[in-house]
């Protein structure tokens, strides 16, 4: 959370302080964002997202497997 700089002293302000200013808390431009993020994390993933995640995992496994096989083939070619 980003903190705001303190307000300047109102001792020499042009207008007198109101009662609302006395009871108001510090201004928080990020108020409520934490609750929104937590709510978004609690939501279950959409079925389409899980479907795509499965195939992304298969694609990643295929790429890693191909890289390992290529390394093995290069190693065997070099040894013989």
Phi, psi and omega in degrees: 000134181271129179270145178271155177292150180295149179289149177293158181299140180266010181300321182251026181291154181288329182241147179291156179289140179265167178296325180297323178293326182291324184266350182285140177280181179293147179291131180234101182291343183259011184301132176090346182290325179298318180296322179293319180294317180296322179294320180294325179289329182282340181292137176290149180294152179291149180302323180295322180295319178293321178300313180292324180298321179300312182287332173295321177296319178296317180296319179296317178298321179295317180294315179295318178298317179297320179295320179293318177296319179296319178296319179295316179297316179297321179295316179294321179296322182288326180288329184255000000 
